[in-house]
């Protein structure tokens, strides 16, 4: 090599090496590692995978035989919910060539991202209709309201359009005739296997309900079950998917194994409901209804999710039935899904608290507090009133508040759950330090607000965060980007928000709730920056399941 060429080669080598050193040192200084994941890989990584298992040794052979049958019925609920949420699953899946996109569509039951305010992740599908597939996509609210459809607001009908453009309704049991007949047959098979008379009656009545859409008798029977170690929640139940009116119930299924020991520990709290109802911080008219005396608290391991409860963010506790008549006569049952709850605490809550909660308060983040906050959220659904005050128009709160009913009800349950914790703690009925419940609740807001505005729970948490901020219930350290609860102001804010929500519900004040959602159901720039930090650190938003007969070893 010539001397000049040698010299030039040496200079280039030094330059290239020095560039590499600068890049490496910058990475070391910033801690930044290039993220080479595709956008779809990032979306999928928002979900941590959890295996749904439990100790089946405590079940009899017949009970173990029932589980695969109930899971098969759950798979039918998956099929029905796909239709309600989107339409033809097969048509969508056949149009998607990327396996990762197919996987994400499966999690979301459609082409809209439930953790991103239902933004489309498939080109050309357009915005998700507020009424999902329960109504014609092009139907306006005014058109629906002047159509005079006797069953238009029924929980169990689809609204469809005739060739002449007019609207009509189709009952679920007709729309899904083949599927519900099969589901009813499976429930009857399970009923034939059980030796528990109450469970047998419920399964038989639920099978009948699939065929005629008369669900109240089976809801009553479900409330009468007390000692069955195996349970199933199945059918068209929650109305979250209908964000146009909140009228239509969507299909779902949970297959559950009861934790008898934990359930015994929880049983006493339902007895306090009448006393707690009387102490609510509102005038007597807004607490005049009496909670049902048969209300129950129980803990379960869930071994199968399907349909609505499995879409996007996963349910970790249940409060049912939703039927106001059943609640007033029998109360309700609150089911804490212990294994799913523990997974969310370990994989999501603890990592969030390490980032967003000040170090001096992190000791207050505990699973027992998380469990209690979730449990009393479900209990608090039974407080307040289900019917609008007569002087304010009457009718159910759910009908009066329409598409806002679910978000406000979730907000009520959250805030009154804290009220219950404070009252029971003051009476010496609840162990642990009160501050544990408050700080864990605050961390829980950051967990749930990430579900986005398409989720009733997400929207309720946005409202609550902004209300707490307005009332100085927490302090924010700009330097660290961390939050600390101001315990005195936090309690005051809980009381004020409880009063506001209960009054809006009792008044059936649709416009007032609409204003509250518009003003406070938003994520401001500061909170969004903090939530973005959680995403940048790859902290999951929610969980997905490995589940089914093979996972259970059946």
C-alpha positions as CSV (number, residue, x, y, z in Angstrom):
1,X,0.0,0.0,0.0
2,X,1.3,3.5,-0.9
3,X,2.3,5.8,2.0
4,X,-0.6,8.3,1.3
5,X,-3.1,5.5,1.0
6,X,-1.9,4.0,4.2
7,X,-2.2,7.4,5.9
8,X,-5.8,7.9,4.6
9,X,-6.8,4.4,5.6
10,X,-5.5,5.0,9.1
11,X,-7.4,8.3,9.4
12,X,-10.7,6.7,8.1
13,X,-10.3,3.8,10.6
14,X,-9.8,6.2,13.5
15,X,-12.8,8.2,12.4
16,X,-15.1,5.1,12.1
17,X,-13.9,3.8,15.4
18,X,-14.4,7.1,17.2
19,X,-17.9,7.4,15.7
20,X,-18.7,4.0,17.2
21,X,-17.3,5.1,20.6
22,X,-19.4,8.2,20.6
23,X,-22.6,6.3,19.9
24,X,-21.8,3.7,22.5
25,X,-21.0,6.3,25.1
26,X,-24.2,8.2,24.4
27,X,-26.2,5.1,24.9
28,X,-24.4,4.5,28.2
29,X,-25.0,8.1,29.3
30,X,-28.7,8.1,28.4
31,X,-29.5,4.5,29.1
32,X,-31.4,4.5,25.8
33,X,-31.4,1.2,23.8
34,X,-32.7,1.5,20.3
35,X,-36.3,0.0,20.1
36,X,-36.3,-2.1,17.0
37,X,-39.8,-3.6,17.6
38,X,-42.4,-3.0,14.9
39,X,-45.5,-0.9,15.9
40,X,-47.6,-4.1,16.1
41,X,-45.0,-5.8,18.3
42,X,-45.2,-2.7,20.6
43,X,-49.0,-3.0,20.7
44,X,-48.8,-6.7,21.6
45,X,-46.3,-6.1,24.3
46,X,-48.8,-3.9,26.1
47,X,-50.2,-7.2,27.3
48,X,-48.5,-9.5,29.7
49,X,-49.3,-13.2,29.3
50,X,-50.8,-15.1,32.3
51,X,-51.6,-18.8,32.6
52,X,-55.0,-19.3,34.1
53,X,-54.8,-22.3,36.5
54,X,-56.0,-23.3,39.9
55,X,-55.8,-26.2,42.3
56,X,-58.4,-28.7,40.9
57,X,-57.7,-31.3,43.6
58,X,-60.5,-29.8,45.7
59,X,-63.1,-30.6,43.0
60,X,-64.9,-33.9,42.6
61,X,-64.5,-36.0,39.4
62,X,-67.9,-34.8,38.2
63,X,-67.0,-31.2,38.8
64,X,-63.8,-31.7,36.8
65,X,-65.9,-33.2,34.0
66,X,-68.2,-30.1,34.0
67,X,-65.3,-27.6,33.4
68,X,-64.6,-28.6,29.7
69,X,-68.4,-28.5,29.0
70,X,-68.6,-25.0,30.4
71,X,-65.6,-23.9,28.5
72,X,-67.2,-25.1,25.3
73,X,-70.2,-23.0,26.1
74,X,-67.8,-20.1,26.7
75,X,-66.4,-20.5,23.3
76,X,-69.8,-19.9,21.8
77,X,-70.0,-16.6,23.8
78,X,-66.8,-15.7,22.1
79,X,-68.4,-16.2,18.7
80,X,-71.5,-14.1,19.7
81,X,-69.5,-11.3,21.1
82,X,-67.4,-11.1,17.9
83,X,-70.6,-10.5,16.0
84,X,-71.8,-7.8,18.5
85,X,-68.5,-6.0,18.6
86,X,-67.6,-6.1,14.9
87,X,-69.6,-8.4,12.6
88,X,-68.0,-11.3,10.7
89,X,-64.8,-12.5,12.4
90,X,-63.9,-14.8,9.5
91,X,-64.3,-12.0,7.0
92,X,-61.9,-9.8,8.9
93,X,-59.4,-12.5,9.7
94,X,-59.2,-13.6,6.1
95,X,-58.5,-10.0,5.0
96,X,-55.5,-9.8,7.4
97,X,-52.2,-11.2,6.1
98,X,-49.9,-10.3,9.0
99,X,-50.1,-12.9,11.8
100,X,-49.3,-10.2,14.4
101,X,-52.2,-8.1,13.2
102,X,-54.5,-11.2,13.4
103,X,-53.3,-11.8,17.0
104,X,-54.0,-8.2,18.0
105,X,-57.5,-8.3,16.3
106,X,-58.2,-11.4,18.4
107,X,-57.3,-9.6,21.6
108,X,-59.5,-6.7,20.6
109,X,-62.4,-8.7,19.0
110,X,-62.1,-6.5,16.0
111,X,-59.8,-4.0,14.1
112,X,-60.1,-1.2,16.8
113,X,-57.6,-0.8,19.6
114,X,-59.4,-0.8,22.9
115,X,-56.4,0.6,24.7
116,X,-56.2,3.5,22.3
117,X,-59.7,4.9,22.4
118,X,-60.8,2.4,19.7
119,X,-58.4,3.8,17.1
120,X,-58.3,1.6,14.0
121,X,-55.1,-0.5,13.5
122,X,-56.3,-1.9,10.1
123,X,-56.3,0.3,7.1
124,X,-59.7,1.1,5.5
125,X,-62.1,-0.1,8.2
126,X,-63.0,3.4,9.4
127,X,-64.0,4.5,12.9
128,X,-65.7,2.0,15.3
129,X,-69.4,2.8,15.5
130,X,-70.5,4.0,18.9
131,X,-73.2,1.4,18.8
132,X,-70.8,-1.4,17.7
133,X,-72.9,-3.9,15.7
134,X,-76.0,-3.6,17.8
135,X,-77.5,-0.9,15.5
136,X,-77.1,-0.1,11.8
137,X,-73.8,1.7,11.3
138,X,-75.5,4.7,9.5
139,X,-78.3,5.0,12.1
140,X,-78.6,8.4,13.8
141,X,-79.8,8.9,17.4
142,X,-82.7,11.0,16.2
143,X,-83.8,8.3,13.7
144,X,-83.8,5.7,16.5
145,X,-85.7,8.0,18.9
146,X,-88.5,8.7,16.5
147,X,-88.8,5.2,15.2
148,X,-91.1,4.1,18.1
149,X,-89.6,0.6,18.4
150,X,-91.3,-1.2,21.3
151,X,-88.2,-3.4,21.9
152,X,-85.7,-0.8,20.7
153,X,-84.1,-0.2,24.2
154,X,-84.3,-3.9,25.2
155,X,-81.1,-5.4,26.5
156,X,-81.6,-8.4,24.2
157,X,-82.4,-7.1,20.7
158,X,-80.5,-5.9,17.7
159,X,-81.8,-2.9,15.7
160,X,-81.7,-3.5,12.0
161,X,-82.8,-1.7,8.8
162,X,-85.4,-3.0,6.3
163,X,-85.0,-2.6,2.5
164,X,-87.3,0.4,2.7
165,X,-85.0,2.1,5.2
166,X,-87.1,1.7,8.3
167,X,-85.8,0.2,11.5
168,X,-86.9,-3.0,13.2
169,X,-85.7,-5.2,16.0
170,X,-84.4,-8.8,16.1
171,X,-84.3,-10.7,19.5
172,X,-81.0,-12.3,20.4
173,X,-82.5,-15.8,20.5
174,X,-83.6,-15.4,16.9
175,X,-80.4,-13.8,15.6
176,X,-78.3,-16.5,17.3
177,X,-80.7,-19.4,17.1
178,X,-78.2,-22.1,16.2
179,X,-75.6,-21.0,18.6
180,X,-77.8,-20.5,21.6
181,X,-79.5,-23.9,21.1
182,X,-76.0,-25.4,21.3
183,X,-75.1,-23.4,24.4
184,X,-78.3,-24.3,26.1
185,X,-77.6,-28.0,25.4
186,X,-74.1,-27.7,27.0
187,X,-75.5,-26.0,30.1
188,X,-78.0,-28.9,30.4
189,X,-75.2,-31.4,30.1
190,X,-73.4,-29.6,32.9
191,X,-76.6,-29.5,35.0
192,X,-76.9,-33.3,34.6
193,X,-73.5,-33.8,36.1
194,X,-73.8,-31.7,39.2
195,X,-75.1,-32.9,42.6
196,X,-75.7,-29.4,43.8
197,X,-79.4,-28.6,43.6
198,X,-79.0,-24.8,43.4
199,X,-76.3,-25.0,40.7
200,X,-78.5,-27.5,38.7
201,X,-81.5,-25.1,38.9
202,X,-79.4,-22.1,37.8
203,X,-77.9,-24.0,34.8
204,X,-81.3,-25.3,33.7
205,X,-82.9,-21.9,33.9
206,X,-79.9,-20.2,32.2
207,X,-80.3,-22.8,29.4
208,X,-83.9,-21.8,29.1
209,X,-83.0,-18.1,29.0
210,X,-80.8,-18.6,26.0
211,X,-83.8,-19.8,24.1
212,X,-86.3,-17.0,25.0
213,X,-84.2,-14.1,26.3
214,X,-85.9,-14.2,29.7
215,X,-82.9,-14.0,32.0
216,X,-84.5,-12.8,35.3
217,X,-85.5,-16.3,36.6
218,X,-81.9,-17.5,36.2
219,X,-80.5,-14.4,37.8
220,X,-82.8,-15.1,40.8
221,X,-81.6,-18.7,40.9
222,X,-77.9,-17.6,40.6
223,X,-78.4,-15.4,43.7
224,X,-79.7,-18.5,45.6
225,X,-76.5,-20.4,45.2
226,X,-74.3,-20.5,48.3
227,X,-72.1,-23.5,48.6
228,X,-71.2,-24.6,45.1
229,X,-67.4,-24.7,44.5
230,X,-67.8,-24.5,40.7
231,X,-69.6,-21.5,39.1
232,X,-70.2,-20.0,35.7
233,X,-71.2,-16.5,34.7
234,X,-72.6,-16.7,31.1
235,X,-74.8,-14.9,28.7
236,X,-75.5,-11.4,27.6
237,X,-74.7,-9.3,30.6
238,X,-72.8,-6.0,30.5
239,X,-73.7,-3.0,28.4
240,X,-70.2,-1.4,28.0
241,X,-69.9,-2.3,24.3
242,X,-73.0,-0.2,23.4
243,X,-71.5,3.3,23.7
244,X,-74.3,4.8,21.7
245,X,-77.0,4.3,24.4
246,X,-75.7,1.7,26.8
247,X,-78.8,-0.4,26.2
248,X,-77.5,-3.6,24.7
249,X,-76.1,-6.4,26.7
250,X,-73.0,-8.3,25.2
251,X,-72.2,-12.0,25.6
252,X,-69.5,-13.2,27.9
253,X,-68.4,-16.1,30.1
254,X,-66.3,-16.8,33.2
255,X,-65.7,-20.3,34.4
256,X,-64.9,-20.1,38.1
257,X,-63.6,-22.2,41.0
258,X,-64.5,-20.9,44.4
259,X,-61.8,-20.3,47.1
260,X,-63.8,-21.4,50.2
261,X,-61.3,-20.1,52.7
262,X,-61.0,-16.6,51.3
263,X,-64.8,-16.4,50.8
264,X,-65.4,-17.1,54.5
265,X,-63.1,-14.2,55.4
266,X,-65.1,-11.9,53.2
267,X,-68.6,-12.9,54.1
268,X,-69.1,-10.5,57.0
269,X,-68.7,-7.3,55.1
270,X,-72.0,-7.6,53.2
271,X,-73.9,-7.3,56.5
272,X,-72.8,-3.7,56.8
273,X,-74.4,-2.5,53.6
274,X,-77.7,-1.1,55.2
275,X,-75.7,0.8,57.8
276,X,-73.3,2.2,55.2
277,X,-76.1,3.1,52.9
278,X,-77.6,5.2,55.7
279,X,-74.3,7.0,56.2
280,X,-73.9,8.2,52.6
281,X,-73.1,11.9,52.4
282,X,-76.3,12.9,50.5
283,X,-79.8,13.9,51.5
284,X,-82.1,11.1,52.5
285,X,-84.0,11.0,49.2
286,X,-80.8,9.9,47.4
287,X,-80.3,6.9,49.7
288,X,-83.9,5.8,50.3
289,X,-83.5,2.4,48.6
290,X,-82.4,-0.5,50.8
291,X,-79.6,-2.7,49.6
292,X,-80.6,-6.4,49.2
293,X,-79.9,-8.4,52.4
294,X,-78.7,-11.5,50.5
295,X,-75.6,-9.7,49.0
296,X,-72.5,-11.9,49.1
297,X,-68.8,-11.5,48.8
298,X,-66.7,-14.4,47.5
299,X,-63.3,-15.1,46.1
300,X,-62.6,-17.3,43.0
301,X,-59.9,-18.4,40.7
302,X,-61.1,-17.9,37.2
303,X,-60.1,-20.6,34.7
304,X,-61.7,-19.3,31.5
305,X,-62.6,-15.9,30.1
306,X,-64.7,-15.4,26.9
307,X,-66.4,-12.6,25.1
308,X,-66.9,-9.1,26.5
309,X,-64.9,-9.7,29.7
310,X,-62.0,-10.9,27.6
311,X,-61.8,-7.9,25.3
312,X,-58.9,-5.5,25.8
313,X,-58.6,-4.8,29.5
314,X,-59.7,-7.8,31.6
315,X,-62.2,-7.8,34.4
316,X,-60.8,-8.8,37.8
317,X,-64.0,-8.6,39.9
318,X,-67.7,-9.0,39.1
319,X,-70.8,-7.5,40.6
320,X,-74.0,-9.1,39.4
321,X,-76.9,-9.3,38.5
322,X,-77.4,-6.0,36.8
323,X,-81.2,-6.3,36.9
324,X,-82.4,-3.6,39.3
325,X,-85.4,-5.7,40.4
326,X,-83.2,-8.7,41.3
327,X,-80.9,-6.4,43.2
328,X,-83.7,-4.8,45.2
329,X,-85.2,-8.2,46.1
330,X,-82.1,-10.3,46.5
331,X,-79.1,-8.0,46.6
332,X,-76.1,-9.0,44.4
333,X,-73.0,-11.2,44.4
334,X,-69.5,-9.8,44.3
335,X,-66.9,-12.2,42.9
336,X,-63.3,-11.3,43.4
337,X,-61.1,-13.1,40.7
338,X,-58.1,-13.6,42.9
339,X,-55.6,-15.2,40.5
340,X,-56.2,-12.6,37.8
341,X,-56.1,-9.8,40.4
342,X,-52.7,-11.1,41.7
343,X,-51.3,-11.2,38.1
344,X,-52.3,-7.5,37.5
345,X,-50.8,-6.4,40.8
346,X,-47.5,-8.2,40.3
347,X,-47.0,-7.4,36.6
348,X,-48.5,-3.9,36.4
349,X,-49.3,-2.2,39.7
350,X,-45.9,-2.7,41.4
351,X,-43.9,-1.5,38.4
352,X,-46.2,1.6,38.0
353,X,-45.7,2.5,41.6
354,X,-41.9,2.3,41.2
355,X,-42.1,5.0,38.5
356,X,-45.0,7.3,39.5
357,X,-45.4,7.1,43.3
358,X,-42.9,9.0,45.6
359,X,-40.5,6.7,47.4
360,X,-41.7,7.7,50.8
361,X,-45.2,6.4,50.0
362,X,-44.3,3.2,48.1
363,X,-44.5,1.2,51.3
364,X,-48.2,1.7,51.2
365,X,-48.7,-0.2,47.9
366,X,-49.9,-3.7,49.1
367,X,-51.8,-6.5,47.5
368,X,-54.2,-6.7,50.5
369,X,-55.1,-3.0,49.8
370,X,-55.4,-3.6,46.1
371,X,-57.7,-6.6,46.8
372,X,-59.8,-4.6,49.3
373,X,-60.1,-1.6,47.0
374,X,-61.3,-3.9,44.1
375,X,-63.6,-5.8,46.4
376,X,-65.3,-2.8,47.9
377,X,-65.6,-1.3,44.5
378,X,-67.9,-4.2,43.7
379,X,-69.7,-4.0,47.0
380,X,-70.3,-0.3,46.4
381,X,-72.3,-0.9,43.3
382,X,-75.1,-1.9,45.8
383,X,-75.1,1.5,47.4
384,X,-76.9,4.6,46.3
385,X,-80.0,4.2,44.2
386,X,-80.9,2.4,41.0
387,X,-84.0,4.5,40.1
388,X,-84.2,8.2,39.5
389,X,-86.1,10.2,42.1
390,X,-89.8,10.5,41.3
391,X,-89.7,14.3,41.3
392,X,-86.9,14.1,38.8
393,X,-88.7,12.0,36.2
394,X,-88.5,8.4,37.5
395,X,-87.2,5.4,35.7
396,X,-83.9,3.6,36.1
397,X,-80.6,5.5,36.4
398,X,-79.3,3.3,33.6
399,X,-82.0,4.4,31.1
400,X,-81.8,8.1,32.2
401,X,-78.0,8.5,31.7
402,X,-77.9,6.4,28.5
403,X,-74.3,6.0,27.2
404,X,-72.8,7.7,30.3
405,X,-74.5,5.3,32.8
406,X,-71.7,2.8,32.8
407,X,-68.8,5.2,33.3
408,X,-70.6,7.1,36.1
409,X,-71.6,3.9,37.8
410,X,-68.0,2.7,37.7
411,X,-66.9,6.0,39.1
412,X,-69.5,5.7,41.9
413,X,-68.3,2.2,42.8
414,X,-64.7,3.3,43.0
415,X,-65.3,6.3,45.2
416,X,-67.9,4.7,47.4
417,X,-65.6,1.7,47.8
418,X,-63.1,4.1,49.5
419,X,-65.9,5.6,51.6
420,X,-66.7,2.0,52.8
421,X,-63.1,1.3,53.6
422,X,-62.9,4.5,55.7
423,X,-66.1,3.7,57.6
424,X,-65.2,0.0,58.3
425,X,-61.6,0.9,59.2
426,X,-62.9,3.5,61.7
427,X,-65.1,0.8,63.2
428,X,-62.2,-1.6,63.6
429,X,-63.6,-4.0,61.1
430,X,-60.8,-3.7,58.5
431,X,-57.1,-4.5,59.2
432,X,-54.1,-2.6,57.8
433,X,-53.1,1.0,57.7
434,X,-55.7,3.4,56.1
435,X,-53.0,5.1,54.1
436,X,-52.3,1.7,52.4
437,X,-55.7,1.8,50.8
438,X,-55.4,5.5,49.7
439,X,-51.9,5.2,48.1
440,X,-52.8,1.9,46.4
441,X,-56.0,3.5,45.1
442,X,-53.9,6.4,43.7
443,X,-51.6,4.0,41.9
444,X,-54.6,2.2,40.7
445,X,-55.8,5.3,38.9
446,X,-52.7,5.3,36.7
447,X,-53.2,1.6,36.0
448,X,-56.9,2.0,34.9
449,X,-56.6,5.3,33.1
450,X,-54.4,3.6,30.6
451,X,-57.4,1.6,29.4
452,X,-58.5,4.7,27.5
453,X,-61.7,6.5,27.0
454,X,-63.3,3.6,25.2
455,X,-63.4,1.8,28.5
456,X,-66.0,2.8,31.2
457,X,-63.4,2.1,33.8
458,X,-60.8,4.2,32.0
459,X,-63.1,7.1,31.6
460,X,-64.2,6.9,35.3
461,X,-60.5,7.1,36.3
462,X,-59.9,10.2,34.1
463,X,-62.7,12.0,35.7
464,X,-61.5,11.0,39.2
465,X,-57.9,12.0,38.5
466,X,-58.9,15.5,37.3
467,X,-61.4,15.9,40.2
468,X,-58.6,15.0,42.7
469,X,-56.2,17.3,41.0
470,X,-58.7,20.2,41.2
471,X,-59.1,19.5,44.9
472,X,-55.4,19.2,45.7
473,X,-55.8,15.5,46.8
474,X,-52.3,14.8,45.7
475,X,-49.0,16.6,45.3
476,X,-46.8,16.4,42.2
477,X,-43.0,16.7,42.1
478,X,-42.1,18.2,38.8
479,X,-38.5,17.3,39.2
480,X,-39.1,13.5,39.6
481,X,-42.5,13.2,37.9
482,X,-43.9,11.4,41.0
483,X,-47.1,11.7,43.0
484,X,-47.8,11.7,46.7
485,X,-51.2,11.6,48.4
486,X,-52.3,14.5,50.6
487,X,-54.3,12.3,53.0
488,X,-56.5,15.0,54.5
489,X,-57.4,16.6,51.2
490,X,-57.8,13.2,49.7
491,X,-60.5,12.3,52.1
492,X,-62.3,15.6,51.5
493,X,-62.2,15.0,47.7
494,X,-63.6,11.5,48.2
495,X,-66.6,12.9,50.1
496,X,-67.2,15.7,47.5
497,X,-67.0,13.4,44.5
498,X,-69.3,10.8,46.2
499,X,-71.9,13.5,46.8
500,X,-71.6,14.8,43.2
501,X,-72.0,11.3,41.6
502,X,-74.9,10.2,43.8
503,X,-76.8,13.4,43.1
504,X,-76.3,13.2,39.4
505,X,-77.6,9.6,39.4
506,X,-80.6,10.4,41.6
507,X,-81.5,13.3,39.5
508,X,-81.1,11.3,36.3
509,X,-79.2,14.4,35.1
510,X,-78.0,13.4,31.7
511,X,-76.8,16.9,30.8
512,X,-74.9,17.3,34.1
513,X,-73.1,14.0,33.5
514,X,-72.4,14.9,29.9
515,X,-70.7,18.1,31.1
516,X,-68.7,16.2,33.7
517,X,-67.4,13.8,31.1
518,X,-66.6,16.6,28.7
519,X,-64.7,18.6,31.3
520,X,-63.0,15.9,33.3
521,X,-63.0,12.8,31.2
522,X,-59.8,13.8,29.5
523,X,-56.1,13.1,29.9
524,X,-54.1,16.4,30.1
525,X,-50.6,16.8,28.7
526,X,-48.9,16.4,32.0
527,X,-50.6,13.1,32.8
528,X,-50.0,11.9,29.3
529,X,-46.3,12.5,29.6
530,X,-46.2,10.4,32.8
531,X,-48.2,7.6,31.1
532,X,-45.8,7.7,28.1
533,X,-43.0,7.1,30.6
534,X,-44.7,3.8,31.6
535,X,-45.0,2.8,28.0
536,X,-41.4,3.7,27.3
537,X,-40.3,1.4,30.2
538,X,-42.4,-1.4,28.6
539,X,-44.7,-1.7,31.7
540,X,-47.7,-3.7,30.5
541,X,-51.1,-2.1,30.3
542,X,-53.1,-5.3,30.8
543,X,-52.9,-9.1,30.6
544,X,-53.9,-11.8,28.1
545,X,-54.4,-15.4,29.0
546,X,-53.1,-18.9,28.2
547,X,-56.3,-20.7,29.1
548,X,-58.4,-23.7,28.5
549,X,-58.6,-27.5,29.0
550,X,-55.0,-28.2,28.1
551,X,-53.6,-25.5,30.4
552,X,-55.7,-27.0,33.2
553,X,-54.4,-30.5,32.5
554,X,-57.9,-31.8,31.8
